[in-house]
Amino acid sequence: MKKVIVIGSGFSSLSASCYLAKAGYSVEIFEKNDTVGGRARQLTKEGFTFDIGPSWYWMPDIFDKFFADFGKKTSDYYQLDKLNPAYKIFFQDDTMTIGDCMDAICDEFERIESGSSQHLKQFIGQAQENYNIAINKVVLRPGLSPLELVTKETVLKVDQFFKTISQQVRKRFKNPKLVSTLEFPVLFLGAKPSNTPSFYNFMNFADFGLGTWHPKGGMYEIIKAMKSLAESLGVTIHTNSPASHILVSEGKVLGIRSKGTNQIADFVVSGADYHHSETLLDKKYRQYSEEYWDKKTYAPSSLLFYVGFDKKLENIEHHNLFFDTDFEQHAEEIYDRPQWPSKPLFYANFPSVTDASMAPNGKENGFFLIPIAPDLEDTPELRDQYFDIIMDRFENLTQQSVKNSVIFRDSFCVNDFVEQYNSYKGNAYGMANTLRQTAFLRPNLKSSKVQNLFFTGQLTVPGPGVPPSLISGKLVADLIIKEEKR
């Protein structure tokens, strides 16, 4: 039985571990933190439960396919509920409610802009076509060759790789509220809509077509499910066990060093930050220079707040977007002129609105997120300043007083992403999916300098997000299995 060591225990690492264990490999995971999950960890405090990282459950079909590959269903592990409404958007002079079906969403679009529902149906129809191509064709390729992108389906869509989401949306919709609503989902891919190929409008189908879901107990229930599955397949998990060096001899991986002990293996897969993983190698075995990493475009970092409130809040939904300031200006201050945003957009998640298990009776848990540029100065004073900024606007827009109802407030920002996840420049979501950073143009799943060394996760293929991370784990496992057969 060949042995595989997996560095890290996020979605991609757990995914790879499950597939490799199923294929008959002996798999051991080494995780630096005291719990599994990578960036998808959990905070429990005074009866409140918070997802520290991902909070949106989109693309339920990807989760279904993952568990089905092991003869399981998501319902074997957690209860999944479709949210209605999916989310609420606060603008300066109005709010939009995104329902759980296209008819409800079309009605809301018509309320904002007469005649827009017909354009929306056409737009989402095209997005669904792209989704089917992306999920069933493109993202299942390991990014080894540009020819992987050449299929009869993608050839017909080639123009959509050279036009942008912004061009496609603004051609059909004039009202700025509708434009912002349709451009927002690609922020999950880590780039401005004006720099994201229009083919990626498949995220709009993931949003409006497939809906927004919630696993009861929070997103960490998925991690617990994957951990349980991995262990049932024979995977051994070591927490509080950071990898300090990847061992190589004569160009072939030997294993890793963890807590001063050499752990020997036939294969090593790193699901940790790709840049950090390469620093664990002697310099001659690294594929990419510091200059290479510095020039890449990264998804945003985030300033996050986890807040316990001593009362139920009003005029909110489970997911809420606050777009009462200039969307484009904030995007420019992330990507074009990196700086702390002057008038930040922000997101607020209150899972206790729909899931009573997430907060004590009569209280509310709040998860607030401000997207920011990576590699910014991060100080307690800046965190305090921005908490006050968003709380003032939150009170104004939801027409209620909440500051005096805060029981506690914890935060997480650039310094924490670096310290806890070895995240390059403190990015939150990996490398952006721009045209020049798509598929074979992303860092490779397989090392070109060290035999039997592989990588998985948000900085390699397919890209940022939880569902892509699940797929990334499967792709790297398939590569190792094929390597063995050869």
C-alpha positions as CSV (number, residue, x, y, z in Angstrom):
1,M,0.0,0.0,0.0
2,K,1.5,3.3,-1.1
3,K,1.5,6.1,1.4
4,V,0.4,9.7,0.8
5,I,1.0,12.6,3.2
6,V,-1.4,15.5,2.8
7,I,-0.4,18.9,4.2
8,G,-3.4,20.9,5.5
9,S,-7.0,19.8,6.1
10,G,-9.2,22.3,4.2
11,F,-11.8,21.3,1.6
12,S,-9.3,20.4,-1.1
13,S,-7.1,18.4,1.3
14,L,-10.0,16.4,2.7
15,S,-11.4,15.8,-0.8
16,A,-8.0,14.5,-2.1
17,S,-7.6,12.4,1.0
18,C,-11.0,10.7,0.6
19,Y,-10.4,9.9,-3.1
20,L,-6.9,8.6,-2.4
21,A,-8.0,6.4,0.5
22,K,-10.9,5.0,-1.6
23,A,-8.3,4.1,-4.3
24,G,-6.3,2.1,-1.7
25,Y,-3.6,4.5,-0.6
26,S,-2.6,4.9,3.0
27,V,-3.3,8.6,3.7
28,E,-2.2,10.8,6.6
29,I,-3.1,14.5,7.0
30,F,-0.9,16.9,8.9
31,E,-2.7,20.1,10.0
32,K,-1.0,23.0,11.7
33,N,-4.0,24.2,13.7
34,D,-5.8,22.4,16.5
35,T,-8.9,21.6,14.4
36,V,-9.5,20.5,10.8
37,G,-11.0,22.6,8.1
38,G,-8.3,25.0,7.0
39,R,-10.0,28.4,6.4
40,A,-13.4,26.8,7.1
41,R,-13.1,26.6,10.9
42,Q,-15.6,27.3,13.6
43,L,-15.8,29.7,16.5
44,T,-18.0,28.9,19.5
45,K,-18.4,31.4,22.3
46,E,-21.0,32.0,25.0
47,G,-23.5,29.8,23.2
48,F,-23.0,31.4,19.8
49,T,-21.6,29.5,16.8
50,F,-19.8,31.2,13.9
51,D,-18.3,30.0,10.7
52,I,-14.9,31.6,10.7
53,G,-14.5,31.4,6.9
54,P,-17.0,30.4,4.1
55,S,-20.6,31.2,4.8
56,W,-22.3,30.8,1.4
57,Y,-23.5,27.3,0.3
58,W,-23.8,27.5,-3.5
59,M,-23.6,24.8,-6.2
60,P,-25.3,22.1,-4.1
61,D,-24.8,19.7,-7.0
62,I,-21.0,19.7,-6.5
63,F,-21.5,18.6,-2.8
64,D,-24.0,16.0,-3.9
65,K,-21.5,14.6,-6.5
66,F,-18.7,14.5,-4.0
67,F,-20.6,12.4,-1.4
68,A,-22.2,10.3,-4.2
69,D,-18.7,9.2,-5.3
70,F,-18.5,7.4,-1.9
71,G,-22.0,6.0,-2.0
72,K,-23.2,8.7,0.4
73,K,-25.6,11.6,0.4
74,T,-25.3,15.0,2.1
75,S,-28.4,14.1,4.1
76,D,-26.3,11.2,5.7
77,Y,-24.3,13.9,7.4
78,Y,-26.2,17.2,7.6
79,Q,-29.6,18.8,7.1
80,L,-29.7,21.2,4.1
81,D,-32.3,24.0,3.8
82,K,-32.9,26.3,0.8
83,L,-33.1,29.9,2.0
84,N,-36.1,32.0,1.1
85,P,-35.3,34.7,0.5
86,A,-31.8,33.8,-0.6
87,Y,-30.5,37.2,0.4
88,K,-31.3,40.9,0.8
89,I,-29.4,43.8,-0.8
90,F,-29.4,47.3,0.9
91,F,-29.0,50.2,-1.4
92,Q,-28.9,53.9,-0.3
93,D,-32.6,54.5,-1.2
94,D,-34.1,51.0,-1.6
95,T,-33.7,47.3,-0.8
96,M,-33.9,44.3,-3.1
97,T,-35.0,40.9,-2.0
98,I,-33.6,37.9,-4.0
99,G,-36.2,35.1,-3.7
100,D,-35.7,31.4,-4.0
101,C,-37.0,31.0,-7.6
102,M,-36.7,32.7,-10.9
103,D,-40.3,33.9,-10.9
104,A,-39.8,35.8,-7.7
105,I,-36.5,37.2,-8.8
106,C,-38.0,38.3,-12.1
107,D,-40.8,40.1,-10.3
108,E,-38.2,42.0,-8.2
109,F,-36.2,43.0,-11.3
110,E,-39.4,44.3,-12.9
111,R,-40.1,46.4,-9.8
112,I,-36.8,48.0,-10.3
113,E,-36.7,48.3,-14.1
114,S,-39.6,47.6,-16.3
115,G,-38.9,45.1,-19.0
116,S,-35.8,43.8,-17.3
117,S,-37.2,40.3,-16.5
118,Q,-37.1,39.2,-20.1
119,H,-33.4,40.2,-20.3
120,L,-32.8,38.4,-17.1
121,K,-34.3,35.2,-18.3
122,Q,-32.1,35.3,-21.4
123,F,-29.0,36.1,-19.4
124,I,-29.6,33.3,-16.9
125,G,-30.4,30.9,-19.8
126,Q,-27.0,31.6,-21.2
127,A,-25.4,31.4,-17.7
128,Q,-27.0,27.9,-17.3
129,E,-25.4,26.8,-20.6
130,N,-22.0,28.0,-19.4
131,Y,-22.5,26.4,-16.0
132,N,-23.1,23.0,-17.7
133,I,-20.0,23.4,-19.8
134,A,-17.9,24.7,-16.9
135,I,-18.9,22.1,-14.3
136,N,-19.1,19.1,-16.6
137,K,-16.2,19.9,-18.9
138,V,-13.8,22.7,-18.1
139,V,-13.3,22.4,-14.3
140,L,-12.8,18.6,-14.5
141,R,-9.6,19.1,-16.5
142,P,-6.3,19.2,-14.5
143,G,-4.9,22.3,-16.2
144,L,-1.9,20.5,-17.8
145,S,-2.4,21.8,-21.3
146,P,-4.2,24.6,-23.2
147,L,-5.8,21.9,-25.3
148,E,-7.9,21.0,-22.4
149,L,-10.0,24.1,-23.0
150,V,-10.7,23.1,-26.6
151,T,-13.9,21.3,-26.9
152,K,-16.8,21.6,-29.3
153,E,-18.7,23.4,-26.5
154,T,-16.0,25.9,-25.6
155,V,-15.1,26.7,-29.2
156,L,-18.7,28.0,-29.6
157,K,-18.2,30.1,-26.6
158,V,-14.7,31.4,-27.4
159,D,-15.8,35.0,-27.7
160,Q,-17.0,34.9,-24.1
161,F,-13.4,34.5,-22.9
162,F,-12.5,37.8,-24.4
163,K,-15.5,39.8,-23.3
164,T,-16.1,40.6,-19.6
165,I,-18.9,40.1,-17.2
166,S,-19.4,43.9,-17.0
167,Q,-19.7,44.3,-20.7
168,Q,-22.3,41.5,-20.8
169,V,-24.4,42.8,-17.9
170,R,-24.3,46.4,-18.9
171,K,-25.4,45.7,-22.4
172,R,-28.7,44.3,-21.1
173,F,-29.3,46.3,-17.9
174,K,-29.2,50.0,-17.3
175,N,-30.3,50.4,-13.7
176,P,-27.2,50.5,-11.4
177,K,-28.9,48.4,-8.7
178,L,-29.5,45.5,-11.2
179,V,-26.0,45.9,-12.5
180,S,-24.5,45.6,-9.0
181,T,-26.7,42.6,-8.2
182,L,-25.6,40.7,-11.3
183,E,-21.9,41.6,-11.0
184,F,-21.6,40.7,-7.4
185,P,-21.4,36.9,-7.7
186,V,-18.1,36.9,-9.6
187,L,-16.4,38.6,-6.7
188,F,-16.3,35.0,-5.4
189,L,-13.8,34.3,-8.2
190,G,-11.6,37.0,-6.9
191,A,-11.5,39.7,-9.6
192,K,-13.4,42.8,-10.8
193,P,-16.3,42.1,-13.0
194,S,-14.6,44.3,-15.7
195,N,-11.6,41.9,-15.6
196,T,-13.6,38.6,-15.4
197,P,-14.4,36.7,-18.7
198,S,-18.1,36.8,-19.4
199,F,-18.0,33.0,-19.6
200,Y,-17.9,33.1,-15.8
201,N,-21.5,34.3,-15.7
202,F,-22.2,30.7,-14.8
203,M,-21.9,32.1,-11.2
204,N,-25.1,33.9,-11.9
205,F,-26.8,30.6,-12.6
206,A,-25.3,29.2,-9.4
207,D,-26.9,32.2,-7.6
208,F,-30.4,32.6,-9.3
209,G,-30.8,29.2,-10.8
210,L,-29.6,26.8,-8.1
211,G,-30.3,29.0,-5.1
212,T,-28.6,29.7,-1.7
213,W,-28.7,26.9,0.9
214,H,-27.7,26.5,4.5
215,P,-26.5,23.4,6.3
216,K,-28.1,23.4,9.8
217,G,-25.4,24.1,12.3
218,G,-23.3,26.1,9.8
219,M,-20.8,25.5,7.0
220,Y,-18.5,23.6,9.5
221,E,-21.0,20.7,9.3
222,I,-19.6,20.0,5.8
223,I,-16.0,19.8,7.2
224,K,-17.3,17.5,10.0
225,A,-18.9,15.3,7.4
226,M,-15.8,15.1,5.2
227,K,-13.7,14.4,8.3
228,S,-16.0,11.6,9.2
229,L,-16.0,10.2,5.7
230,A,-12.2,10.4,5.5
231,E,-11.7,8.6,8.8
232,S,-14.2,5.9,7.7
233,L,-12.0,5.3,4.7
234,G,-8.9,4.9,6.9
235,V,-7.4,8.4,6.7
236,T,-5.3,9.4,9.8
237,I,-5.5,13.0,10.8
238,H,-2.8,14.8,12.9
239,T,-3.7,18.2,14.2
240,N,-1.3,20.7,15.8
241,S,1.2,19.2,13.4
242,P,2.6,21.8,11.0
243,A,4.9,20.7,8.1
244,S,8.2,22.5,8.5
245,H,10.0,21.0,5.5
246,I,9.2,18.9,2.4
247,L,11.9,16.2,2.1
248,V,13.4,15.6,-1.3
249,S,16.2,13.3,-2.4
250,E,17.6,13.3,-6.0
251,G,14.5,15.0,-7.3
252,K,12.0,12.7,-5.7
253,V,9.8,13.5,-2.7
254,L,10.5,11.5,0.5
255,G,7.9,12.9,2.9
256,I,7.8,15.9,5.3
257,R,9.3,17.0,8.6
258,S,6.7,17.8,11.3
259,K,7.5,18.7,14.9
260,G,11.1,17.7,14.3
261,T,10.3,14.2,13.1
262,N,10.7,13.0,9.5
263,Q,7.4,11.5,8.1
264,I,8.2,9.2,5.1
265,A,5.8,8.8,2.2
266,D,5.6,7.8,-1.5
267,F,3.6,11.0,-2.4
268,V,3.1,14.4,-0.8
269,V,0.1,16.6,-1.6
270,S,0.0,20.1,-0.2
271,G,-3.3,21.8,0.3
272,A,-1.7,24.6,2.2
273,D,-1.1,27.9,0.6
274,Y,0.9,27.2,-2.6
275,H,3.5,29.9,-2.1
276,H,4.1,28.8,1.5
277,S,4.3,25.1,0.4
278,E,7.1,26.0,-2.0
279,T,9.0,27.7,0.8
280,L,9.1,24.3,2.5
281,L,11.3,23.1,-0.3
282,D,15.0,23.8,-0.8
283,K,15.3,26.7,-3.3
284,K,16.4,24.5,-6.2
285,Y,13.2,22.6,-6.1
286,R,10.8,25.5,-6.2
287,Q,8.9,26.1,-9.5
288,Y,8.0,29.7,-9.1
289,S,10.1,32.7,-8.1
290,E,9.1,35.4,-5.6
291,E,8.7,37.7,-8.6
292,Y,6.2,35.3,-10.1
293,W,4.0,35.3,-7.0
294,D,4.3,39.1,-6.5
295,K,3.0,39.8,-10.0
296,K,-0.1,37.6,-9.8
297,T,-3.6,39.0,-9.2
298,Y,-5.0,37.8,-5.9
299,A,-8.5,37.5,-4.6
300,P,-9.3,40.0,-1.8
301,S,-8.5,39.7,1.8
302,S,-11.2,40.4,4.3
303,L,-11.8,42.2,7.6
304,L,-14.2,39.9,9.5
305,F,-16.2,40.5,12.7
306,Y,-17.9,37.8,14.7
307,V,-20.5,39.6,16.9
308,G,-22.9,38.3,19.6
309,F,-26.0,40.4,20.1
310,D,-28.2,40.3,23.2
311,K,-31.4,40.6,21.2
312,K,-33.0,39.5,17.9
313,L,-32.4,42.0,15.1
314,E,-35.0,43.6,12.8
315,N,-35.2,44.1,9.1
316,I,-32.5,41.6,8.2
317,E,-32.3,38.2,6.4
318,H,-29.9,35.3,6.8
319,H,-27.6,36.9,4.1
320,N,-27.4,40.6,3.6
321,L,-25.4,42.7,1.2
322,F,-24.8,46.4,1.9
323,F,-24.3,48.2,-1.5
324,D,-25.2,51.6,-0.3
325,T,-21.9,53.0,-1.5
326,D,-20.1,53.0,-4.8
327,F,-19.4,49.4,-5.9
328,E,-16.9,50.4,-8.6
329,Q,-14.9,52.6,-6.2
330,H,-14.6,49.9,-3.6
331,A,-13.4,47.4,-6.4
332,E,-10.8,49.9,-7.5
333,E,-9.5,50.3,-4.0
334,I,-9.1,46.5,-3.8
335,Y,-7.5,45.9,-7.2
336,D,-6.3,49.1,-8.9
337,R,-5.2,51.3,-6.1
338,P,-4.8,49.0,-3.1
339,Q,-5.8,50.8,0.1
340,W,-8.2,50.6,3.0
341,P,-11.6,51.4,1.3
342,S,-12.9,54.9,1.8
343,K,-16.5,53.8,1.7
344,P,-16.6,50.0,2.0
345,L,-19.3,47.8,0.8
346,F,-19.9,45.0,3.3
347,Y,-21.7,41.7,3.8
348,A,-23.6,40.6,7.0
349,N,-24.6,37.0,7.7
350,F,-27.1,36.2,10.5
351,P,-27.6,32.4,10.4
352,S,-29.5,32.5,13.6
353,V,-32.4,34.1,11.6
354,T,-33.1,30.8,10.1
355,D,-31.2,28.4,12.3
356,A,-31.9,28.6,16.0
357,S,-28.9,26.3,16.9
358,M,-26.5,29.1,16.0
359,A,-27.3,31.5,18.9
360,P,-28.9,31.4,22.4
361,N,-32.6,31.9,22.5
362,G,-33.6,35.5,21.9
363,K,-30.1,36.5,20.7
364,E,-28.5,36.9,17.3
365,N,-25.1,36.0,15.9
366,G,-23.6,38.4,13.3
367,F,-20.8,37.7,10.8
368,F,-19.7,40.9,9.1
369,L,-17.2,40.9,6.2
370,I,-15.5,43.8,4.4
371,P,-13.5,42.8,1.3
372,I,-10.1,44.5,1.3
373,A,-6.9,44.4,-0.8
374,P,-4.4,41.8,0.4
375,D,-1.1,42.9,2.1
376,L,-2.6,46.0,3.8
377,E,-1.5,47.3,7.1
378,D,-3.6,45.6,9.8
379,T,-3.8,47.2,13.3
380,P,-6.4,47.0,16.1
381,E,-7.1,50.7,15.6
382,L,-8.0,50.2,11.9
383,R,-10.2,47.2,12.9
384,D,-12.0,49.4,15.5
385,Q,-12.4,52.2,13.0
386,Y,-14.0,50.1,10.3
387,F,-16.3,48.3,12.8
388,D,-17.7,51.7,13.8
389,I,-18.1,52.7,10.1
390,I,-20.2,49.6,9.2
391,M,-22.2,49.7,12.4
392,D,-23.3,53.3,11.9
393,R,-24.4,52.4,8.4
394,F,-26.0,49.1,9.5
395,E,-28.1,50.9,12.1
396,N,-29.1,53.6,9.6
397,L,-30.1,51.2,6.9
398,T,-31.9,48.7,9.1
399,Q,-33.5,51.4,11.2
400,Q,-32.5,50.0,14.6
401,S,-30.0,50.6,17.4
402,V,-27.6,47.6,17.9
403,K,-24.3,49.0,19.2
404,N,-25.5,48.8,22.8
405,S,-26.6,45.2,22.3
406,V,-23.1,43.8,21.5
407,I,-22.2,41.2,24.0
408,F,-18.7,40.5,22.4
409,R,-16.9,41.1,19.2
410,D,-14.0,39.1,17.7
411,S,-12.2,40.0,14.5
412,F,-10.0,38.4,11.9
413,C,-8.0,40.2,9.2
414,V,-4.8,40.2,7.1
415,N,-2.4,39.4,10.0
416,D,-4.6,36.4,11.0
417,F,-4.7,35.0,7.5
418,V,-0.9,35.1,7.4
419,E,-0.4,33.7,10.9
420,Q,-3.1,31.0,10.9
421,Y,-3.1,29.9,7.2
422,N,0.3,31.0,5.9
423,S,-1.8,32.9,3.3
424,Y,0.3,34.8,0.8
425,K,-0.1,38.5,1.5
426,G,-3.0,37.6,3.7
427,N,-5.4,36.9,0.8
428,A,-8.7,35.2,1.8
429,Y,-9.7,33.4,-1.4
430,G,-6.5,32.5,-3.3
431,M,-5.6,33.6,-6.8
432,A,-8.2,35.4,-8.9
433,N,-9.7,33.8,-12.0
434,T,-8.8,36.3,-14.6
435,L,-8.2,35.3,-18.2
436,R,-4.5,35.1,-17.7
437,Q,-4.9,33.1,-14.6
438,T,-7.4,30.4,-15.8
439,A,-6.9,26.6,-16.2
440,F,-3.4,25.8,-17.5
441,L,-2.2,29.4,-16.7
442,R,-2.6,28.8,-12.9
443,P,0.1,27.2,-10.8
444,N,0.3,23.5,-11.5
445,L,-1.3,20.7,-9.6
446,K,1.9,18.6,-10.2
447,S,5.4,19.8,-9.4
448,S,7.6,20.1,-12.5
449,K,10.8,19.8,-10.4
450,V,10.0,17.1,-7.7
451,Q,8.7,13.7,-8.6
452,N,5.5,12.7,-6.7
453,L,4.9,16.1,-5.2
454,F,1.5,17.6,-5.9
455,F,-0.6,20.7,-4.9
456,T,-4.3,21.4,-4.4
457,G,-6.5,24.2,-3.4
458,Q,-7.5,27.8,-4.3
459,L,-4.2,28.9,-5.8
460,T,-4.2,26.1,-8.4
461,V,-7.0,24.7,-10.6
462,P,-9.9,25.2,-10.8
463,G,-9.8,28.3,-8.6
464,P,-11.3,30.1,-5.6
465,G,-14.3,28.9,-3.6
466,V,-15.6,25.8,-1.8
467,P,-17.0,23.8,-4.7
468,P,-13.8,24.4,-6.8
469,S,-11.7,23.2,-3.8
470,L,-13.7,20.0,-3.7
471,I,-13.0,19.5,-7.4
472,S,-9.3,20.4,-7.0
473,G,-8.9,17.6,-4.5
474,K,-10.5,15.1,-6.9
475,L,-8.3,16.3,-9.7
476,V,-5.0,15.9,-7.8
477,A,-6.1,12.5,-6.6
478,D,-6.9,11.4,-10.1
479,L,-3.4,12.6,-11.2
480,I,-1.7,10.5,-8.6
481,I,-3.7,7.5,-9.4
482,K,-2.9,7.9,-13.2
483,E,0.8,8.4,-12.3
484,E,0.8,5.1,-10.5
485,K,-0.8,3.3,-13.4
486,R,1.8,4.7,-15.8
